[in-house]
Amino acid sequence: MWFELLLKTAQDLPDRLAFSEAWSGRSVTFGSLLQRAEHYAGALRLQGLGPGDTVAMMAGTSIDLVVVLLGHYLAGVVHAPINTRYGTEEVRHILIDSGARLVLTDPDFEDLIREASPGLPQVLMGPDFEARLSTAGFSQSHDDEDIALLIYTSGTTGKSKGVELSFRSVASNIKALTDLWEWTAEDRLVLALPLFHVHGLCIGVHGALIQGCSVELQRRFDPSDIVASIKQGATIFMGVPTMYAMLLDHLRAHPEAATDLSWARLFTSGSAALSARHFEEFLAFTNHAILERYGMSETLLTLSNPYRGERRPGTVGRPVDGSEVRVVRDDGSTCDPCETGQIVVRGTSLMTGYRGAPAQTAEAFTEGGWFLTGDIAEVSEDGYFKILGRASTDIIKSGGFKISAREIEDLLAGHPWVREIAVIGVPDDVWGERIVAAVVAPGHEAPEVLHELQTLGREHLADFKQIRGVVVVQALLRNAMGKIQKHRMKDFDFYDGPALQPLGITES
């Protein structure tokens, strides 16, 4: 059932525009996309590849990448995309861990793949890619529980883990999400997200296959290109918070662009927390309330603000159909409203498991099938979830208090000097952890930044939540997925300035 849903638009509306490339002018209808995918699946079969085999993919965004994805599904081959920003060691780990029998790449990554895995067969994509496909074609049906995707986590706490996702997980979850967002065949998505992870690949590509909307692919994000695409008829834009920060920079410099952006139907944000300040500023410019949602590789998209109804800044909404979501205490009991705890998830969108790691898979679940996300949150009285951060890096234990780094970041990010900020805890002999911040504040030095942020903090935060030190940096440390790596910042040389002490210590 769920596998067939991914083919339904191509079978019912073969002449409808599916994907186009903004940089080349190439385009493909849904019917042509399916035909090319069948030819690619036939070529795989001639090479002896079939159900259960894994084929890796490391290439830039293109229509051919979508052809390959759908061809893998038709052949029963597991699709394993690789982040195009990864280096040799990261790629080597994925190719070995996944058990890939073949890797598709393009000239930009040919040498890197060869260095990472010298003996692994490569297929080089390029202008003649389609000409080298089989004309025989091939397609077969699959069970809903067959593995469709092998997505590797961003590896913020260790080596990336391969997340196995079934056809049921992917198709049922993306249909539920895009139904909630009211995607239709009349929509046009401008997609500047990479096609190697959940955000761009699962929502963008699979959402189009299921709902029949057209997608304009962008090789890279550029605010002026997004404005131009929406002016020319794009109705949906999905981005990450960094993209919205860049869009706002563009709007400040070109306020007339706000009128063009206002013609869109929907703006969504995910993969990291969107600041309330950026939410409000974007709303003021465009009259659009950005729709935030929450998900991860292991669970796909489990929480979303509504398309119709209140999109509450600083929250990720309520559970998506098919997902049960709770916030629990350390003993597994459900937290009261506004009480801090860990998010756990159960439902059809969950991964089958981590590739080749049964022990890690078992540790990730509780009795009853609840997945432990490691994300800390609270739920309002009316059911809106607010993410407070990762248990490992975003909950600071200082002076006996458990403190949310996200709460402090949300406040201090509003200072006009601050472009970006990451609040962390560093070891302290007296307080357990000392609250410090890495700050991007162009043109300013650490002593004046610390003074300004402490002044702002005293006005709005309890004494035990004040930052005790800062380091001014040109950019925050991020991994190849663009996620902030707080654990790498703990050894920075923080300027402490005059001592601030909490007024008291509590037991917790």
N, C-alpha and C positions, 0 to 999 in steps of 0.2 A: 504493500500500500504506500508506504512513505517513499520508497525508491521511485515508484511510478509518478509520485507527485512532482518530482524534480524534472520529469520529462513532459508533463502535461501541457505546459504552454507551447512547447515546440511542436507537439502533436496537434494541438487545437488551433494555434495561431501562428503557423509557420512563417507567414510573411511579415509579421510584426518585427520592427527594429529591436534588436536585443542589446548589443554592445557596440560602442564606437570608440575610436582612439582620438582624443583631442589633438594630439601632436602630429598624427599622420593622415587623418581623414578617413582611415579604414573603418568599415562597419560590417556588421553581420546580422542577419535576421535569425530568429529562433530556429527556424527550419534548417537553415544553412549551418548554424552552430551544431545542431544535432547530427547532421550528415557528416560534417567534418570530424566530430567526436567519434562517430561510428567507424570512420576510416582509420582514425588513430587507434581505436580499440582493436581493429583488424590487424594493424601493424604490430601491436603488442602480442597478439595471439600468434602471429607468425614467428615472433621471437621467443615463443615458449613461455610467455608471461600470462598469468591468469589469476583466478580467485585466490585471495590470501597473500599474494606476493605484494611487496612494497616497492613503490617507485618514488624516489625523491625528486624535488623540483626546486631549483634555485635559479630564478630568472626575474628580470624586471617585469613590471606590469605590461600586459598586452592581451589582445584577443586570443592569441595562441595559448596563453596560460589557461584561459577559461575552457578552450577546446580540450586541452590536456586533462584538466580536472574532470570534465564530463566524460571524456574517453576512459579515464581510470574507473569511473563509476560503472560505465557500460561493461567494461572487461572484468569487473570485480577486483581490480587492483587497488590497494590502499594508497591514497594520495598523501605524501609526506612533504609539505612545503618547508623550505628553509629560509630563515630571515636573511635578506640580501645584505645586511650590514654585519653579519657574522664574519669572524676571522677563521683562520685555518683550524685551530684547535676546537672551536665550537662546532664547525662543520664536520670535522673528523668524528667527534663524539656522536653527532646525530646520525651520520651515515653508518657507523658501527652499531649504535644502539638500536636503530630502526631495522637493521638487517636489509637495507635497500639493495635490490638486485640491479638497479639501473638509476641513473640520475639524468634529468633533463636540465640543461643550462643554456646560457647564451654566451657570446664572446667575452663579456665583462667578467665572467666567473670561471671560465674554462680552466685557466691555470691554477686557480685556487682549489678547484675540485680535484684536479690531478695531483696537487701536492697533498691534499687531505686524504685522498684514497686512490693511490696510483693504479690499482688494478680494477677499479670499478668502471664498468662500461658507461660511456656518456653518449647522449644524443644532443647535438648542438642545434639549438633553435636559431632561426634566421629567416631571411626572405624566401628561401626555398623549402621551408619546413613542410608546408602543405603538399608540395610536389613529391615529397619522399614518403608520403603516407600510402597505406594500402588502399586500393580502390574496392576491395572485396567487402569491407565493412563488417562490423560485428556488434552484437548486442545481446545481453542476456539479463533475465530478471534476477533479483536478489532477495534474500530474507531481510526483514527489517532489522534484525540484530547483527547482520554482517557489518564489519568495520569499514567505514567509508573514509574517515580522515584520521591521520596521525599528526596531531598538533603538538609541537614542543613548547613547553612553558618557557617563560623569559629567564628563568634561572637566577632569581634575585637572592636565593639563599643557598645555592649549590648548583650542580650541573643540571641542565635542562632535563625534564622528564617528558617522555612521550605519552601523550594523552590519547587514548583510543576512543573514537566517537563513532557510534553506529548510525546507519541511515535513519533509524527512528529518532535518535537523539537530535540529529541535525535538522531534519526536515520538520519534525513536529514542533521543535522549539522556535525555529525561524518563522514558521507559519503563524504560530501563536503571537510572536512579537510583531511581525509585520501586519497581522490582522489588527492588533491593538493600535498600531500606528496608522491604520487605514490606508496602507499602500494599495494601489490599483494599477491596472494596465495603462492607465492614462498618466501615471507619474513618470518623471524622468529624474534619475539620481545622478548627481555629479560626484564621482568617487575618486578622491585623492589619497585614500588610505591604501597601504600596501596589501597585497593579496596573499600574504603568508601567515595571517593570524585571524583570530576569531572576528574582530571588528570588521575589517574589509572583506575578508573571504566569506565568512559565514553569513553575516547580515547582508552585505552588499550583493555578492554574487548569487548566493542561494535565495535571498529575498527576491531578486529579479527573476530567477528561474521559476519560483513558486507563484509569484503575483503577476508576472508578465510585464513589469515596467521596464523601460529602457535605461541603460546605464552609459553615461559618458565617462570613460576611463581617463584619468589624469596621471601622467608619469610621476609627478611630484606636486607638492602643495605650493601654490602661489596665490595669495589673496586676490590679486587682480584677475587671475584666471577664473576663480570661483565667482567673483562678481559678474564677470562677462558671461559665464555659463548660465547663471540664474537670470540675467538680463535677456538671454536668448531662449529661455523657456524651462530650465531645470527647476524642479519643484522641491527636491529634497537634497539636503547636504548633511552628511555625517562627519563629525570631526572629533579630535581629542582637544583637551583644554589648551595645549600649546597653539593649536591652529586658531582657536578662538581669540587667544591673546594677540596673534599676528593679524587676524581680521580686524580686531579693535584698533591696533596700531594703524592699519590701513584706513579705517573709518575716521580716525582722528585727523589723518593727513588729507583724506578725500571724503569729507562728510556727504558729498553728493552721492556716493556709492550706497549710502543707506537706503535710498529710494529703490535702487536696483535690487538689493538684497531683500527688501520687504515683499517683493513679488513671489518669493518662495512660499511653499506650504508648510515645511517642517525643517527645523534644525535640531539635530540630536548631538549629544556629547557622551563619551564614555572612555574607558581604559584608565582613567585617573579622575580625581575629584576636580570639578569645576568650581572656581571660587565664586562666592556669592556676589562679589564686586563685579566680576566679569559678566555674570548672569544679568545683573541689574543694568550695567552699562550697555550691553548688547540689546536688551529690551528697550532702553531709552532711544537708541539709534534706529532700530528696525521695527519696533513694535512686535518682536518675536520673543517669546519665552522659550529658551533652549530646553529641550526635553532631555533630562539625564536618566541614565539607566545603569544597571550593574550586572556584571557577569564575570566569568573567568573561564579559562580553557576547560577545566574539569566539569563545569556546570552549565556552560553556555550562558544564555541571557535569562536571569531569574527574577530581576526586579526592574520595574520601569515606572516613571511618572506617566500619567495618562495623556493620551492625545486630546481627549475632551475632558475637561476638568482642571483642577489646580495643578500646575507644575511648580512644585515648591522648591525654591532655591536651597541648595545645601543638602537636598535629599535625593534618593534614587527611587522613590515611589513605593509601589506595592508589588506583590508577587505576580508574575506573568502566568497565564493559564498553563497548567501542567506542572507547575513548580510549587512545592511547599517550602516556605522559608520561615525559620524561627531564629530568635536570639536567645542563647542559653548561657547559664552560669557554668562554672568549672565542673559542677556535679551533673550537668546535663539537664537540669530543670530549666523551664522557660522563664526568662526574665520578665519582670513587671514592666509596664510602659515607662519609657525614659530611663530604664536601667541599662547599664553597659554590659555587653556580653559578646560571645562569638556567634557569627552567622553560621547556621547549619542548613543544608538544603537537601530535599528529597524530591524525586520526580522523574519524568521521562527524559529530561534533557541531560541527565548525568552521564559521565563517561562510563565506558565499560571497565576501564582500569588503566594503570600505567603499563606501558609496554615492557614486558620482561621483568616486572617488579611486583610479584604477588604480595610480598611482605609490606612494601610501601602502600600498595593499594588497600590492604586490610587495615593498616594504621590510619588511613584517611577516612574510614567510615566507622560509625558507631553501630551498635545493635539497632535494628530497625531500619537500616539503610540510609541514615543521615550522613551526608558528606560534611566533613569539618573544613571550612574554608580558610581558617586562620585570620579572617577579617573581623574586626571589632566594630560593633554598631549599637545603636539604640533605636527603638521604635516608639513613635508618638502614640498618643491615645487613640488617634484615628487611623493608625496603621501605616504611616509613612516611615520608611527606613532611612536612617542617617548613618553613613559610613564614617567611622572615626579613625580607621587606619588598620595596618597590619599588627597583629599581636606581637610580632617579633621586633618591630622597629618603630611603630607609631604610638605605642602605649609606654609612657615613661613612668618609672617608679621612683619618686623623689620624696624624701622625708616622710615616708609611709603613705603617701597619696599615689593613686593611679591617675595619671594625667594624659589627656589626649593631645598629641602633637597637632592633630588636625584643627582642634579648637583654637590653639595659639596661632597657627599658620593663617587661618581664616581671618583673624583679627589683624595681625601684623601685615598681611598682604595688602591691606587697605591703605597703608602709609604711602604717600606719593613718591617717596624715594625707591620703594621696593618694586622691582620687576618680578623677581621670583624669590621664594624663601623655603627652606627645609629646616624644620625644627627636630632635633634629636636629643637623646639623653646620652651623656658620656659618664664613665665611672667616676664616682666621688666617694672618698673615704667616710665622709660625714653623712651625706644625704642619700647615699646609694647611687643615685644618678643626678647629674647636674644638667639643667635645661640650657641648651645652646642652639644657635641657629647659623646656618650657612645662607648668606644673603647675596643676591645679585642686585647691587645698588650703584649703577654707573655714576662716576664722578664724586663718590663719597668714601670716606675712610672709616675703619672699624670703630674708633672711639665715638665719632659723631653718630654713626648708625646705631651703636648700642644705646647711647643716651636717648635718641629719638624713640627707639622701639621700647625701651624701658618706660619712658614717659607715657607712651600710648598704652602699654600694658597695665600700668598702675591705674589708669582711668577705667579699665574695663574688666580686668582679671583679678582673681584672688592672688594674694601675695606669694603663695607657693607655686603659682603657675608662671611667674616672671622668668624671662630668659636671663641667664647669668653670663653669657658670653656670645660673641659673634665672630665670624670670619667673613670677609667680603670677597666674593669670587666672581670671575667673569661669567661662569655658567655652572649650573648644578650638575653633578655627576649623574649620568644616565646610562642604562644599558642599551643594547641595540634595538629594543622595543620602545625606547624613549621613556622608560619608567625610571624614576629617581632611585638611585642606589644609596640609601642612607647609611648602610653598614660600612661603606667605603669612606664616609666622611668623619667617622669617629676619631680618627687620628689627626685631623686638621689642628692647626695651631690657633686656638680660639683666644681672642682678646677678651679678658674678663672685666677690666675696668674696676671701679669701686665696688666693694663687696655688697651684695644684697643678701639678706637672710630671710627665710620664711619665719613667720611669727610663732609657729608651733608645729609640732609633729603629731600625726594621728596614727592610729593602728588600723591597717586594712589588709 
